[in-house]
C-alpha cells in the first residue's frame, strides 16, 4: 500500500494529492520502522535500508506525477503511440532500488508488512505488484 486515504483521480490536483500522500504515508511508516531498536550487528544495514526506502518513496511519488503528466500530455496519435514505452520506463525505474532493498530486507530478515502476497525477492518488487509477464 503506497498511501492512506482516498483521492479523486483524473485531475492534476488529484495526482499532486496522491504524490503528497505517498510521501506522507511512506514517511510515517518508515519513521515507525526506524524507531524499532536495532541490534548493533545490523545497525548499519538497517540505516542503509531506511535510506533506500526513503528514496523509493520519493521515486514512487515523483513517478506517479510523471505518469499522470505523460498520459495527460499525450494528445496526438504519435504521442499516444509512444506512451506505452514511456510509461514502461517510468514503471521500471524503481526496480533497481527495489532489488537493492530486497537484498537488504533478506539480510535483515524484514517481514512483508505491505499487505503484499509475500516478501520481496532480490529480483524485484513484491510479487503482488509485479507486472504480468510480457
N, CA, C and O atoms as a printed pandas DataFrame, in Angstrom:
     atom_number atom_name residue_name chain_id  residue_number  x_coord  y_coord  z_coord
0              1         N          UNK        A               1    0.851   -1.166    0.000
1              2        CA          UNK        A               1    0.000    0.000    0.000
2              3         C          UNK        A               1    0.899    1.232    0.000
3              4         O          UNK        A               1    1.752    1.398    0.872
4              5         N          UNK        A               2    0.692    2.087   -0.989
5              6        CA          UNK        A               2    1.532    3.271   -1.111
6              7         C          UNK        A               2    1.061    4.443   -0.266
7              8         O          UNK        A               2    1.870    5.274    0.147
8              9         N          UNK        A               3   -0.244    4.519   -0.005
9             10        CA          UNK        A               3   -0.721    5.678    0.746
10            11         C          UNK        A               3   -2.013    5.356    1.467
11            12         O          UNK        A               3   -2.692    4.375    1.161
12            13         N          UNK        A               4   -2.337    6.199    2.426
13            14        CA          UNK        A               4   -3.580    6.074    3.182
14            15         C          UNK        A               4   -4.644    6.938    2.520
15            16         O          UNK        A               4   -4.323    7.868    1.780
16            17         N          UNK        A               5   -5.893    6.637    2.782
17            18        CA          UNK        A               5   -6.970    7.502    2.326
18            19         C          UNK        A               5   -7.344    7.278    0.878
19            20         O          UNK        A               5   -6.824    6.389    0.203
20            21         N          UNK        A               6   -8.271    8.120    0.416
21            22        CA          UNK        A               6   -8.766    8.051   -0.951
22            23         C          UNK        A               6   -8.527    9.391   -1.635
23            24         O          UNK        A               6   -8.364   10.423   -0.985
24            25         N          UNK        A               7   -8.511    9.346   -2.953
25            26        CA          UNK        A               7   -8.249   10.546   -3.733
26            27         C          UNK        A               7   -9.094   10.540   -4.989
27            28         O          UNK        A               7   -9.432    9.485   -5.527
28            29         N          UNK        A               8   -9.428   11.729   -5.447
29            30        CA          UNK        A               8  -10.060   11.880   -6.741
30            31         C          UNK        A               8   -8.952   11.818   -7.774
31            32         O          UNK        A               8   -7.977   12.566   -7.694
32            33         N          UNK        A               9   -9.098   10.928   -8.742
33            34        CA          UNK        A               9   -8.056   10.818   -9.752
34            35         C          UNK        A               9   -8.566   11.406  -11.062
35            36         O          UNK        A               9   -9.764   11.627  -11.241
36            37         N          UNK        A              10   -7.642   11.650  -11.956
37            38        CA          UNK        A              10   -8.016   12.192  -13.254
38            39         C          UNK        A              10   -7.794   13.685  -13.372
39            40         O          UNK        A              10   -8.016   14.268  -14.434
40            41         N          UNK        A              11   -7.358   14.309  -12.288
41            42        CA          UNK        A              11   -7.062   15.737  -12.325
42            43         C          UNK        A              11   -5.640   15.965  -11.839
43            44         O          UNK        A              11   -5.077   15.147  -11.111
44            45         N          UNK        A              12   -5.074   17.081  -12.250
45            46        CA          UNK        A              12   -3.726   17.439  -11.792
46            47         C          UNK        A              12   -3.699   17.551  -10.269
47            48         O          UNK        A              12   -2.776   17.061   -9.619
48            49         N          UNK        A              13   -4.718   18.201   -9.708
49            50        CA          UNK        A              13   -4.783   18.352   -8.252
50            51         C          UNK        A              13   -4.856   16.986   -7.567
51            52         O          UNK        A              13   -4.246   16.788   -6.516
52            53         N          UNK        A              14   -5.587   16.056   -8.148
53            54        CA          UNK        A              14   -5.671   14.714   -7.587
54            55         C          UNK        A              14   -4.335   13.999   -7.642
55            56         O          UNK        A              14   -3.948   13.329   -6.685
56            57         N          UNK        A              15   -3.626   14.138   -8.759
57            58        CA          UNK        A              15   -2.312   13.499   -8.897
58            59         C          UNK        A              15   -1.321   14.075   -7.892
59            60         O          UNK        A              15   -0.539   13.340   -7.289
60            61         N          UNK        A              16   -1.359   15.382   -7.717
61            62        CA          UNK        A              16   -0.480   16.016   -6.737
62            63         C          UNK        A              16   -0.820   15.535   -5.332
63            64         O          UNK        A              16    0.075   15.292   -4.523
64            65         N          UNK        A              17   -2.111   15.396   -5.039
65            66        CA          UNK        A              17   -2.535   14.924   -3.718
66            67         C          UNK        A              17   -2.073   13.485   -3.474
67            68         O          UNK        A              17   -1.635   13.151   -2.374
68            69         N          UNK        A              18   -2.170   12.639   -4.496
69            70        CA          UNK        A              18   -1.711   11.256   -4.345
70            71         C          UNK        A              18   -0.207   11.231   -4.074
71            72         O          UNK        A              18    0.252   10.530   -3.172
72            73         N          UNK        A              19    0.559   11.994   -4.855
73            74        CA          UNK        A              19    2.008   12.027   -4.662
74            75         C          UNK        A              19    2.355   12.524   -3.259
75            76         O          UNK        A              19    3.253   11.987   -2.609
76            77         N          UNK        A              20    1.652   13.533   -2.804
77            78        CA          UNK        A              20    1.892   14.057   -1.455
78            79         C          UNK        A              20    1.566   12.997   -0.408
79            80         O          UNK        A              20    2.289   12.850    0.577
80            81         N          UNK        A              21    0.483   12.265   -0.619
81            82        CA          UNK        A              21    0.093   11.239    0.348
82            83         C          UNK        A              21    1.062   10.057    0.325
83            84         O          UNK        A              21    1.313    9.447    1.365
84            85         N          UNK        A              22    1.610    9.727   -0.850
85            86        CA          UNK        A              22    2.625    8.673   -0.913
86            87         C          UNK        A              22    3.800    9.063   -0.025
87            88         O          UNK        A              22    4.305    8.251    0.749
88            89         N          UNK        A              23    4.229   10.322   -0.147
89            90        CA          UNK        A              23    5.358   10.800    0.665
90            91         C          UNK        A              23    5.012   10.795    2.155
91            92         O          UNK        A              23    5.802   10.331    2.978
92            93         N          UNK        A              24    3.846   11.306    2.493
93            94        CA          UNK        A              24    3.445   11.413    3.899
94            95         C          UNK        A              24    3.258   10.038    4.532
95            96         O          UNK        A              24    3.819    9.753    5.590
96            97         N          UNK        A              25    2.467    9.188    3.878
97            98        CA          UNK        A              25    2.197    7.854    4.432
98            99         C          UNK        A              25    3.469    7.027    4.512
99           100         O          UNK        A              25    3.733    6.384    5.528
100          101         N          UNK        A              26    4.258    7.044    3.443
101          102        CA          UNK        A              26    5.509    6.293    3.439
102          103         C          UNK        A              26    6.475    6.799    4.491
103          104         O          UNK        A              26    7.139    6.010    5.163
104          105         N          UNK        A              27    6.554    8.114    4.637
105          106        CA          UNK        A              27    7.433    8.696    5.649
106          107         C          UNK        A              27    7.036    8.284    7.055
107          108         O          UNK        A              27    7.889    7.982    7.890
108          109         N          UNK        A              28    5.730    8.275    7.312
109          110        CA          UNK        A              28    5.251    7.850    8.640
110          111         C          UNK        A              28    5.597    6.387    8.898
111          112         O          UNK        A              28    6.054    6.035    9.986
112          113         N          UNK        A              29    5.377    5.535    7.897
113          114        CA          UNK        A              29    5.671    4.106    8.065
114          115         C          UNK        A              29    7.165    3.884    8.319
115          116         O          UNK        A              29    7.551    3.095    9.182
116          117         N          UNK        A              30    7.990    4.590    7.555
117          118        CA          UNK        A              30    9.435    4.426    7.751
118          119         C          UNK        A              30    9.892    4.982    9.087
119          120         O          UNK        A              30   10.809    4.437    9.701
120          121         N          UNK        A              31    9.276    6.049    9.542
121          122        CA          UNK        A              31    9.624    6.586   10.861
122          123         C          UNK        A              31    9.335    5.556   11.945
123          124         O          UNK        A              31   10.123    5.388   12.876
124          125         N          UNK        A              32    8.194    4.863   11.821
125          126        CA          UNK        A              32    7.864    3.809   12.794
126          127         C          UNK        A              32    8.864    2.661   12.705
127          128         O          UNK        A              32    9.298    2.130   13.727
128          129         N          UNK        A              33    9.229    2.278   11.483
129          130        CA          UNK        A              33   10.197    1.192   11.320
130          131         C          UNK        A              33   11.565    1.609   11.850
131          132         O          UNK        A              33   12.269    0.806   12.463
132          133         N          UNK        A              34   11.935    2.847   11.617
133          134        CA          UNK        A              34   13.241    3.331   12.063
134          135         C          UNK        A              34   13.307    3.445   13.584
135          136         O          UNK        A              34   14.391    3.390   14.163
136          137         N          UNK        A              35   12.170    3.600   14.225
137          138        CA          UNK        A              35   12.132    3.724   15.682
138          139         C          UNK        A              35   12.353    2.383   16.392
139          140         O          UNK        A              35   12.645    2.354   17.587
140          141         N          UNK        A              36   12.215    1.283   15.662
141          142        CA          UNK        A              36   12.421   -0.040   16.259
142          143         C          UNK        A              36   13.902   -0.192   16.599
143          144         O          UNK        A              36   14.763    0.046   15.752
144          145         N          UNK        A              37   14.201   -0.592   17.852
145          146        CA          UNK        A              37   15.616   -0.796   18.215
146          147         C          UNK        A              37   16.276   -1.826   17.292
147          148         O          UNK        A              37   15.674   -2.836   16.927
148          149         N          UNK        A              38   17.520   -1.542   16.931
149          150        CA          UNK        A              38   18.249   -2.413   16.024
150          151         C          UNK        A              38   19.448   -3.017   16.735
151          152         O          UNK        A              38   20.152   -2.320   17.465
152          153         N          UNK        A              39   19.687   -4.310   16.528
153          154        CA          UNK        A              39   20.892   -4.913   17.091
154          155         C          UNK        A              39   22.129   -4.217   16.524
155          156         O          UNK        A              39   22.128   -3.789   15.370
156          157         N          UNK        A              40   23.159   -4.108   17.316
157          158        CA          UNK        A              40   24.384   -3.446   16.866
158          159         C          UNK        A              40   24.936   -4.051   15.582
159          160         O          UNK        A              40   25.429   -3.326   14.718
160          161         N          UNK        A              41   24.860   -5.359   15.450
161          162        CA          UNK        A              41   25.460   -6.013   14.296
162          163         C          UNK        A              41   24.738   -5.696   12.991
163          164         O          UNK        A              41   25.313   -5.884   11.919
164          165         N          UNK        A              42   23.497   -5.223   13.051
165          166        CA          UNK        A              42   22.752   -4.914   11.825
166          167         C          UNK        A              42   22.413   -3.424   11.701
167          168         O          UNK        A              42   21.700   -3.032   10.777
168          169         N          UNK        A              43   22.904   -2.612   12.599
169          170        CA          UNK        A              43   22.565   -1.188   12.601
170          171         C          UNK        A              43   22.892   -0.465   11.308
171          172         O          UNK        A              43   22.076    0.309   10.806
172          173         N          UNK        A              44   24.086   -0.709   10.759
173          174        CA          UNK        A              44   24.473   -0.037    9.519
174          175         C          UNK        A              44   23.634   -0.496    8.337
175          176         O          UNK        A              44   23.239    0.312    7.496
176          177         N          UNK        A              45   23.361   -1.802    8.275
177          178        CA          UNK        A              45   22.487   -2.305    7.209
178          179         C          UNK        A              45   21.095   -1.702    7.323
179          180         O          UNK        A              45   20.486   -1.328    6.321
180          181         N          UNK        A              46   20.599   -1.612    8.551
181          182        CA          UNK        A              46   19.268   -1.038    8.765
182          183         C          UNK        A              46   19.218    0.423    8.320
183          184         O          UNK        A              46   18.227    0.853    7.729
184          185         N          UNK        A              47   20.261    1.178    8.593
185          186        CA          UNK        A              47   20.307    2.582    8.154
186          187         C          UNK        A              47   20.313    2.669    6.635
187          188         O          UNK        A              47   19.637    3.518    6.054
188          189         N          UNK        A              48   21.077    1.791    5.993
189          190        CA          UNK        A              48   21.091    1.767    4.518
190          191         C          UNK        A              48   19.717    1.443    3.971
191          192         O          UNK        A              48   19.272    2.052    2.998
192          193         N          UNK        A              49   19.029    0.471    4.600
193          194        CA          UNK        A              49   17.701    0.077    4.158
194          195         C          UNK        A              49   16.722    1.238    4.304
195          196         O          UNK        A              49   15.950    1.511    3.385
196          197         N          UNK        A              50   16.742    1.918    5.438
197          198        CA          UNK        A              50   15.839    3.058    5.653
198          199         C          UNK        A              50   16.103    4.150    4.612
199          200         O          UNK        A              50   15.162    4.706    4.045
200          201         N          UNK        A              51   17.376    4.457    4.362
201          202        CA          UNK        A              51   17.711    5.477    3.347
202          203         C          UNK        A              51   17.194    5.061    1.972
203          204         O          UNK        A              51   16.640    5.879    1.237
204          205         N          UNK        A              52   17.375    3.805    1.634
205          206        CA          UNK        A              52   16.926    3.309    0.346
206          207         C          UNK        A              52   15.401    3.343    0.243
207          208         O          UNK        A              52   14.854    3.707   -0.798
208          209         N          UNK        A              53   14.726    2.969    1.310
209          210        CA          UNK        A              53   13.262    3.014    1.304
210          211         C          UNK        A              53   12.751    4.456    1.184
211          212         O          UNK        A              53   11.749    4.703    0.513
212          213         N          UNK        A              54   13.427    5.394    1.822
213          214        CA          UNK        A              54   13.050    6.809    1.669
214          215         C          UNK        A              54   13.205    7.256    0.214
215          216         O          UNK        A              54   12.368    7.983   -0.322
216          217         N          UNK        A              55   14.285    6.807   -0.406
217          218        CA          UNK        A              55   14.493    7.138   -1.815
218          219         C          UNK        A              55   13.388    6.530   -2.672
219          220         O          UNK        A              55   12.900    7.171   -3.602
220          221         N          UNK        A              56   12.996    5.304   -2.366
221          222        CA          UNK        A              56   11.911    4.663   -3.112
222          223         C          UNK        A              56   10.599    5.427   -2.943
223          224         O          UNK        A              56    9.855    5.598   -3.909
224          225         N          UNK        A              57   10.315    5.880   -1.743
225          226        CA          UNK        A              57    9.091    6.668   -1.520
226          227         C          UNK        A              57    9.090    7.894   -2.427
227          228         O          UNK        A              57    8.094    8.183   -3.090
228          229         N          UNK        A              58   10.202    8.608   -2.451
229          230        CA          UNK        A              58   10.302    9.797   -3.307
230          231         C          UNK        A              58   10.137    9.425   -4.772
231          232         O          UNK        A              58    9.454   10.120   -5.524
232          233         N          UNK        A              59   10.759    8.336   -5.169
233          234        CA          UNK        A              59   10.672    7.888   -6.554
234          235         C          UNK        A              59    9.242    7.501   -6.914
235          236         O          UNK        A              59    8.760    7.863   -7.987
236          237         N          UNK        A              60    8.556    6.774   -6.037
237          238        CA          UNK        A              60    7.169    6.396   -6.304
238          239         C          UNK        A              60    6.285    7.638   -6.447
239          240         O          UNK        A              60    5.448    7.706   -7.347
240          241         N          UNK        A              61    6.468    8.602   -5.575
241          242        CA          UNK        A              61    5.662    9.827   -5.637
242          243         C          UNK        A              61    5.968   10.611   -6.914
243          244         O          UNK        A              61    5.055   11.048   -7.616
244          245         N          UNK        A              62    7.252   10.785   -7.207
245          246        CA          UNK        A              62    7.632   11.514   -8.424
246          247         C          UNK        A              62    7.136   10.799   -9.671
247          248         O          UNK        A              62    6.613   11.430  -10.590
248          249         N          UNK        A              63    7.300    9.483   -9.700
249          250        CA          UNK        A              63    6.865    8.733  -10.875
250          251         C          UNK        A              63    5.352    8.755  -11.039
251          252         O          UNK        A              63    4.856    8.758  -12.165
252          253         N          UNK        A              64    4.613    8.771   -9.936
253          254        CA          UNK        A              64    3.157    8.874  -10.050
254          255         C          UNK        A              64    2.800   10.143  -10.821
255          256         O          UNK        A              64    1.969   10.118  -11.729
256          257         N          UNK        A              65    3.436   11.249  -10.449
257          258        CA          UNK        A              65    3.177   12.508  -11.160
258          259         C          UNK        A              65    3.667   12.444  -12.596
259          260         O          UNK        A              65    2.971   12.907  -13.499
260          261         N          UNK        A              66    4.839   11.887  -12.829
261          262        CA          UNK        A              66    5.363   11.778  -14.197
262          263         C          UNK        A              66    4.436   10.949  -15.074
263          264         O          UNK        A              66    4.205   11.292  -16.233
264          265         N          UNK        A              67    3.914    9.875  -14.535
265          266        CA          UNK        A              67    2.970    9.044  -15.289
266          267         C          UNK        A              67    1.713    9.835  -15.601
267          268         O          UNK        A              67    1.226    9.814  -16.731
268          269         N          UNK        A              68    1.186   10.536  -14.601
269          270        CA          UNK        A              68   -0.025   11.335  -14.838
270          271         C          UNK        A              68    0.220   12.366  -15.934
271          272         O          UNK        A              68   -0.593   12.505  -16.847
272          273         N          UNK        A              69    1.333   13.089  -15.849
273          274        CA          UNK        A              69    1.649   14.111  -16.849
274          275         C          UNK        A              69    1.853   13.495  -18.231
275          276         O          UNK        A              69    1.407   14.060  -19.229
276          277         N          UNK        A              70    2.522   12.344  -18.301
277          278        CA          UNK        A              70    2.739   11.698  -19.599
278          279         C          UNK        A              70    1.408   11.356  -20.254
279          280         O          UNK        A              70    1.230   11.577  -21.452
280          281         N          UNK        A              71    0.486   10.824  -19.485
281          282        CA          UNK        A              71   -0.838   10.477  -20.021
282          283         C          UNK        A              71   -1.589   11.745  -20.415
283          284         O          UNK        A              71   -2.191   11.810  -21.487
284          285         N          UNK        A              72   -1.550   12.737  -19.558
285          286        CA          UNK        A              72   -2.263   13.992  -19.815
286          287         C          UNK        A              72   -1.751   14.698  -21.071
287          288         O          UNK        A              72   -2.529   15.305  -21.806
288          289         N          UNK        A              73   -0.450   14.618  -21.312
289          290        CA          UNK        A              73    0.156   15.353  -22.432
290          291         C          UNK        A              73    0.114   14.592  -23.752
291          292         O          UNK        A              73    0.432   15.156  -24.798
292          293         N          UNK        A              74   -0.270   13.335  -23.719
293          294        CA          UNK        A              74   -0.317   12.544  -24.957
294          295         C          UNK        A              74   -1.583   12.914  -25.727
295          296         O          UNK        A              74   -2.655   12.359  -25.484
296          297         N          UNK        A              75   -1.445   13.852  -26.650
297          298        CA          UNK        A              75   -2.610   14.371  -27.391
298          299         C          UNK        A              75   -2.704   13.809  -28.814
299          300         O          UNK        A              75   -3.788   13.471  -29.290
300          301         N          UNK        A              76   -1.568   13.718  -29.470
301          302        CA          UNK        A              76   -1.582   13.278  -30.868
302          303         C          UNK        A              76   -1.486   11.766  -30.947
303          304         O          UNK        A              76   -1.177   11.090  -29.965
304          305         N          UNK        A              77   -1.759   11.249  -32.142
305          306        CA          UNK        A              77   -1.637    9.811  -32.358
306          307         C          UNK        A              77   -0.210    9.332  -32.093
307          308         O          UNK        A              77    0.003    8.283  -31.484
308          309         N          UNK        A              78    0.755   10.110  -32.557
309          310        CA          UNK        A              78    2.162    9.745  -32.361
310          311         C          UNK        A              78    2.525    9.732  -30.876
311          312         O          UNK        A              78    3.209    8.821  -30.410
312          313         N          UNK        A              79    2.069   10.737  -30.138
313          314        CA          UNK        A              79    2.346   10.786  -28.697
314          315         C          UNK        A              79    1.694    9.614  -27.982
315          316         O          UNK        A              79    2.296    9.009  -27.095
316          317         N          UNK        A              80    0.459    9.292  -28.367
317          318        CA          UNK        A              80   -0.222    8.149  -27.729
318          319         C          UNK        A              80    0.465    6.833  -28.085
319          320         O          UNK        A              80    0.495    5.909  -27.273
320          321         N          UNK        A              81    1.017    6.746  -29.297
321          322        CA          UNK        A              81    1.729    5.528  -29.701
322          323         C          UNK        A              81    3.013    5.348  -28.895
323          324         O          UNK        A              81    3.428    4.218  -28.638
324          325         N          UNK        A              82    3.641    6.446  -28.499
325          326        CA          UNK        A              82    4.876    6.387  -27.719
326          327         C          UNK        A              82    4.614    6.205  -26.224
327          328         O          UNK        A              82    5.532    5.908  -25.460
328          329         N          UNK        A              83    3.374    6.381  -25.819
329          330        CA          UNK        A              83    3.023    6.346  -24.405
330          331         C          UNK        A              83    3.349    5.017  -23.714
331          332         O          UNK        A              83    3.910    5.049  -22.618
332          333         N          UNK        A              84    3.030    3.848  -24.294
333          334        CA          UNK        A              84    3.353    2.599  -23.580
334          335         C          UNK        A              84    4.836    2.471  -23.228
335          336         O          UNK        A              84    5.173    2.052  -22.120
336          337         N          UNK        A              85    5.716    2.823  -24.152
337          338        CA          UNK        A              85    7.152    2.723  -23.869
338          339         C          UNK        A              85    7.559    3.725  -22.794
339          340         O          UNK        A              85    8.358    3.402  -21.914
340          341         N          UNK        A              86    7.022    4.920  -22.860
341          342        CA          UNK        A              86    7.350    5.939  -21.855
342          343         C          UNK        A              86    6.857    5.517  -20.475
343          344         O          UNK        A              86    7.563    5.680  -19.480
344          345         N          UNK        A              87    5.651    4.978  -20.421
345          346        CA          UNK        A              87    5.101    4.533  -19.133
346          347         C          UNK        A              87    5.879    3.333  -18.596
347          348         O          UNK        A              87    6.132    3.247  -17.395
348          349         N          UNK        A              88    6.257    2.410  -19.475
349          350        CA          UNK        A              88    7.027    1.241  -19.038
350          351         C          UNK        A              88    8.344    1.687  -18.423
351          352         O          UNK        A              88    8.765    1.144  -17.401
352          353         N          UNK        A              89    8.997    2.668  -19.032
353          354        CA          UNK        A              89   10.267    3.173  -18.488
354          355         C          UNK        A              89   10.061    3.756  -17.092
355          356         O          UNK        A              89   10.882    3.537  -16.201
356          357         N          UNK        A              90    8.975    4.492  -16.900
357          358        CA          UNK        A              90    8.692    5.070  -15.579
358          359         C          UNK        A              90    8.355    3.982  -14.562
359          360         O          UNK        A              90    8.799    4.035  -13.415
360          361         N          UNK        A              91    7.577    3.010  -14.984
361          362        CA          UNK        A              91    7.186    1.919  -14.082
362          363         C          UNK        A              91    8.407    1.087  -13.687
363          364         O          UNK        A              91    8.511    0.633  -12.547
364          365         N          UNK        A              92    9.326    0.890  -14.630
365          366        CA          UNK        A              92   10.513    0.076  -14.364
366          367         C          UNK        A              92   11.589    0.826  -13.594
367          368         O          UNK        A              92   12.480    0.198  -13.022
368          369         N          UNK        A              93   11.530    2.140  -13.565
369          370        CA          UNK        A              93   12.583    2.952  -12.963
370          371         C          UNK        A              93   12.940    2.530  -11.532
371          372         O          UNK        A              93   14.129    2.460  -11.218
372          373         N          UNK        A              94   11.992    2.249  -10.664
373          374        CA          UNK        A              94   12.350    1.901   -9.277
374          375         C          UNK        A              94   12.914    0.494   -9.098
375          376         O          UNK        A              94   13.412    0.180   -8.017
376          377         N          UNK        A              95   12.855   -0.359  -10.110
377          378        CA          UNK        A              95   13.207   -1.770   -9.916
378          379         C          UNK        A              95   14.629   -1.982   -9.408
379          380         O          UNK        A              95   14.865   -2.865   -8.583
380          381         N          UNK        A              96   15.566   -1.193   -9.885
381          382        CA          UNK        A              96   16.953   -1.339   -9.407
382          383         C          UNK        A              96   17.021   -1.121   -7.893
383          384         O          UNK        A              96   17.693   -1.866   -7.180
384          385         N          UNK        A              97   16.321   -0.094   -7.414
385          386        CA          UNK        A              97   16.327    0.202   -5.980
386          387         C          UNK        A              97   15.520   -0.833   -5.206
387          388         O          UNK        A              97   15.862   -1.171   -4.073
388          389         N          UNK        A              98   14.456   -1.332   -5.812
389          390        CA          UNK        A              98   13.661   -2.374   -5.161
390          391         C          UNK        A              98   14.489   -3.641   -4.968
391          392         O          UNK        A              98   14.382   -4.311   -3.941
392          393         N          UNK        A              99   15.319   -3.965   -5.970
393          394        CA          UNK        A              99   16.189   -5.144   -5.829
394          395         C          UNK        A              99   17.196   -4.946   -4.704
395          396         O          UNK        A              99   17.463   -5.865   -3.930
396          397         N          UNK        A             100   17.752   -3.742   -4.619
397          398        CA          UNK        A             100   18.695   -3.442   -3.538
398          399         C          UNK        A             100   17.993   -3.534   -2.182
399          400         O          UNK        A             100   18.539   -4.091   -1.230
400          401         N          UNK        A             101   16.782   -2.985   -2.103
401          402        CA          UNK        A             101   16.021   -3.048   -0.853
402          403         C          UNK        A             101   15.703   -4.495   -0.492
403          404         O          UNK        A             101   15.776   -4.879    0.675
404          405         N          UNK        A             102   15.351   -5.295   -1.492
405          406        CA          UNK        A             102   15.029   -6.702   -1.233
406          407         C          UNK        A             102   16.235   -7.439   -0.669
407          408         O          UNK        A             102   16.097   -8.259    0.238
408          409         N          UNK        A             103   17.411   -7.151   -1.202
409          410        CA          UNK        A             103   18.621   -7.804   -0.691
410          411         C          UNK        A             103   18.881   -7.404    0.761
411          412         O          UNK        A             103   19.242   -8.242    1.587
412          413         N          UNK        A             104   18.694   -6.115    1.067
413          414        CA          UNK        A             104   18.869   -5.664    2.451
414          415         C          UNK        A             104   17.806   -6.255    3.363
415          416         O          UNK        A             104   18.106   -6.645    4.492
416          417         N          UNK        A             105   16.564   -6.325    2.885
417          418        CA          UNK        A             105   15.486   -6.917    3.682
418          419         C          UNK        A             105   15.792   -8.375    4.001
419          420         O          UNK        A             105   15.551   -8.835    5.117
420          421         N          UNK        A             106   16.323   -9.099    3.023
421          422        CA          UNK        A             106   16.667  -10.501    3.262
422          423         C          UNK        A             106   17.775  -10.596    4.310
423          424         O          UNK        A             106   17.718  -11.437    5.207
424          425         N          UNK        A             107   18.772   -9.738    4.193
425          426        CA          UNK        A             107   19.878   -9.756    5.163
426          427         C          UNK        A             107   19.402   -9.382    6.564
427          428         O          UNK        A             107   19.919   -9.884    7.562
428          429         N          UNK        A             108   18.409   -8.494    6.625
429          430        CA          UNK        A             108   17.891   -8.032    7.915
430          431         C          UNK        A             108   16.699   -8.853    8.401
431          432         O          UNK        A             108   16.238   -8.676    9.528
432          433         N          UNK        A             109   16.198   -9.754    7.547
433          434        CA          UNK        A             109   15.017  -10.548    7.870
434          435         C          UNK        A             109   13.800   -9.660    8.142
435          436         O          UNK        A             109   13.072   -9.870    9.112
436          437         N          UNK        A             110   13.591   -8.665    7.274
437          438        CA          UNK        A             110   12.467   -7.737    7.405
438          439         C          UNK        A             110   11.217   -8.428    6.874
439          440         O          UNK        A             110   11.215   -8.880    5.729
440          441         N          UNK        A             111   10.144   -8.524    7.676
441          442        CA          UNK        A             111    8.915   -9.161    7.200
442          443         C          UNK        A             111    8.148   -8.229    6.256
443          444         O          UNK        A             111    8.285   -7.008    6.325
444          445         N          UNK        A             112    7.338   -8.829    5.374
445          446        CA          UNK        A             112    6.472   -8.040    4.498
446          447         C          UNK        A             112    5.319   -7.510    5.324
447          448         O          UNK        A             112    4.527   -8.278    5.871
448          449         N          UNK        A             113    5.230   -6.200    5.412
449          450        CA          UNK        A             113    4.123   -5.588    6.164
450          451         C          UNK        A             113    3.314   -4.674    5.253
451          452         O          UNK        A             113    2.619   -3.777    5.729
452          453         N          UNK        A             114    3.404   -4.901    3.930
453          454        CA          UNK        A             114    2.751   -4.024    2.963
454          455         C          UNK        A             114    1.382   -4.513    2.554
455          456         O          UNK        A             114    0.644   -3.804    1.870
456          457         N          UNK        A             115    1.037   -5.723    2.967
457          458        CA          UNK        A             115   -0.222   -6.283    2.501
458          459         C          UNK        A             115   -0.035   -7.057    1.212
459          460         O          UNK        A             115   -1.004   -7.558    0.641
460          461         N          UNK        A             116    1.221   -7.162    0.741
461          462        CA          UNK        A             116    1.520   -7.922   -0.465
462          463         C          UNK        A             116    1.367   -9.407   -0.211
463          464         O          UNK        A             116    1.108   -9.837    0.913
464          465         N          UNK        A             117    1.529  -10.178   -1.261
465          466        CA          UNK        A             117    1.316  -11.616   -1.120
466          467         C          UNK        A             117    2.552  -12.349   -0.634
467          468         O          UNK        A             117    2.512  -13.566   -0.457
468          469         N          UNK        A             118    3.638  -11.645   -0.417
469          470        CA          UNK        A             118    4.822  -12.306    0.085
470          471         C          UNK        A             118    5.986  -11.343    0.127
471          472         O          UNK        A             118    5.868  -10.192   -0.291
472          473         N          UNK        A             119    7.104  -11.814    0.629
473          474        CA          UNK        A             119    8.263  -10.925    0.733
474          475         C          UNK        A             119    8.832  -10.599   -0.640
475          476         O          UNK        A             119    8.686  -11.368   -1.589
476          477         N          UNK        A             120    9.482   -9.443   -0.726
477          478        CA          UNK        A             120   10.170   -9.103   -1.960
478          479         C          UNK        A             120   11.303  -10.077   -2.149
479          480         O          UNK        A             120   11.887  -10.575   -1.186
480          481         N          UNK        A             121   11.600  -10.336   -3.370
481          482        CA          UNK        A             121   12.760  -11.157   -3.678
482          483         C          UNK        A             121   13.820  -10.243   -4.264
483          484         O          UNK        A             121   13.530   -9.110   -4.649
484          485         N          UNK        A             122   15.021  -10.727   -4.329
485          486        CA          UNK        A             122   16.103   -9.910   -4.875
486          487         C          UNK        A             122   15.862   -9.594   -6.347
487          488         O          UNK        A             122   16.575   -8.766   -6.916
488          489         N          UNK        A             123   14.886  -10.226   -6.974
489          490        CA          UNK        A             123   14.605   -9.989   -8.390
490          491         C          UNK        A             123   13.623   -8.866   -8.655
491          492         O          UNK        A             123   13.387   -8.548   -9.820
492          493         N          UNK        A             124   13.038   -8.250   -7.645
493          494        CA          UNK        A             124   12.116   -7.167   -7.930
494          495         C          UNK        A             124   11.163   -6.878   -6.800
495          496         O          UNK        A             124   11.418   -7.235   -5.650
496          497         N          UNK        A             125   10.062   -6.227   -7.130
497          498        CA          UNK        A             125    9.102   -5.782   -6.123
498          499         C          UNK        A             125    8.307   -6.953   -5.572
499          500         O          UNK        A             125    8.436   -8.076   -6.059
500          501         N          UNK        A             126    7.466   -6.694   -4.535
501          502        CA          UNK        A             126    6.632   -7.762   -4.011
502          503         C          UNK        A             126    5.850   -8.412   -5.153
503          504         O          UNK        A             126    5.452   -7.739   -6.104
504          505         N          UNK        A             127    5.639   -9.691   -5.055
505          506        CA          UNK        A             127    5.006  -10.418   -6.147
506          507         C          UNK        A             127    3.644   -9.857   -6.500
507          508         O          UNK        A             127    3.229   -9.961   -7.654
508          509         N          UNK        A             128    2.937   -9.269   -5.558
509          510        CA          UNK        A             128    1.617   -8.726   -5.842
510          511         C          UNK        A             128    1.681   -7.470   -6.691
511          512         O          UNK        A             128    0.658   -7.053   -7.234
512          513         N          UNK        A             129    2.861   -6.843   -6.827
513          514        CA          UNK        A             129    2.964   -5.616   -7.607
514          515         C          UNK        A             129    3.721   -5.824   -8.908
515          516         O          UNK        A             129    3.853   -4.891   -9.700
516          517         N          UNK        A             130    4.217   -7.021   -9.139
517          518        CA          UNK        A             130    4.952   -7.280  -10.374
518          519         C          UNK        A             130    3.994   -7.247  -11.557
519          520         O          UNK        A             130    2.876   -7.755  -11.464
520          521         N          UNK        A             131    4.425   -6.650  -12.674
521          522        CA          UNK        A             131    3.582   -6.678  -13.857
522          523         C          UNK        A             131    3.513   -8.090  -14.410
523          524         O          UNK        A             131    4.431   -8.882  -14.195
524          525         N          UNK        A             132    2.436   -8.421  -15.121
525          526        CA          UNK        A             132    2.356   -9.752  -15.692
526          527         C          UNK        A             132    3.450   -9.943  -16.743
527          528         O          UNK        A             132    3.904   -8.972  -17.348
528          529         N          UNK        A             133    3.871  -11.185  -16.960
529          530        CA          UNK        A             133    4.921  -11.416  -17.966
530          531         C          UNK        A             133    4.479  -10.930  -19.335
531          532         O          UNK        A             133    3.298  -10.989  -19.676
532          533         N          UNK        A             134    5.426  -10.456  -20.108
533          534        CA          UNK        A             134    5.107   -9.948  -21.457
534          535         C          UNK        A             134    4.970  -11.072  -22.440
535          536         O          UNK        A             134    4.704  -10.833  -23.618
